[in-house]
């Protein structure tokens, strides 16, 4: 085999690895910028209603709101009491704990430790 061809293949492979690393770094950096970690506003849950519309439970500070979101507007439908939200969040966490995939994942994680 020609040494020049092998050199070109190695250069191509190194360039490919460099591009993949650069893409990974850029995607991680832009994710941090675009998503951000807001301490005051958080979307607790979204439920799609139609193609470009959904209902969302949003936490703003210590208050919770039910919002209707479309491609052109956002409407606050009602304020949800903190007690109701805590009850729903506890029920949701119990449901996730009962999820067979989560129990499998926990068993696997415990086995690895």
N, C-alpha and C positions, 0 to 999 in steps of 0.2 A: 504494500500500500504506500502511496506517496506521502511523504512527511508534510508536504505543504497542505494536502487535504486534511490530514489529522490535525494540523495546527489550526486550520480554518474551522473545523468541527469543535475544537476546544474553545476557540474564541467565541463561536456562536453560542455554545453552551454557557459560558461565563456571562455573555451579554444577556442571555435569557434569564439567568438567575438574578442578575442585577436589575433587570426590568421588573421581575416579579417582586423582589424586595422593595423596590421603589414604589410599585403599585400598592403593596401592602401598607407601607408607611403613609402614603398619601391618603388612602382610604381610612386608615385609623385616625389620622389627623382631622380629616374633613368630617368624620362621624362625630368626633368630640365637639367640633365647632357647630355643626348643624343641629345635633340633638341637644347638646348642652346638658348641664345638670342644674336645672332650676330647683331651688329650694322652696319656692313659693307656689309654683303652678305645676300640677301633675295630672295627666290623664290616667284615671284609675282603670277604666274599662271602656271599650268601644264595641258597639254592636251595629253591624251593617244593616241598613234598612232597604237600600236600593243601590243602584250602580254607583252613584256619587254622593249618597247621603248616609249618615249614620247618627246614632244616639251615642252620647258620651257622658260618662260621669267624670267630672273634673273637680280636683281639689285646688282651691285657691286659698293659700294660708291655712287656716283651720276650718274653713267652710267648704261644703260640698254642693255641687250644682249638677242638675241634669240638663244637658244641652243638646239641641238639634243642630247638626252641622251639614250644610250642603256645599256645593261648589261655589255658591255666591254669597252665602251668609251663615252666621252663627247666631242662634237664638237660645237664650236661657229659658228653659221651660219651667223649672221650679228649683227651689233650694231644698236640698235633702238634709234632714237633721243628722247631727253627728252620731247620735245613738243608733239611728237606722243604718247608717253607713258602717259603723263598727260591727253591728250584727251581721250585715251582709259580708263584710270582709272576713269575719271569723268563719262564717258558713263557707265562703269561697276557699279559704285556706284548708278547712277540713275536707272539702271536696277534692282539692288537689292532693292532700295526703292520702286519700283513699284511691287515687288514680293508680291503676296497676303498673303503669310505666314508671311512676314516681317511686313506688315501693321497690320495683326492680332496680331502679337507679340507686336508691339508698342502700340496698343490699350489696350491690356491686361496689359502691363506694366504700362501704364498711369492710368488705372483703379485701380491698386494695390497701387499706390502712393497717 
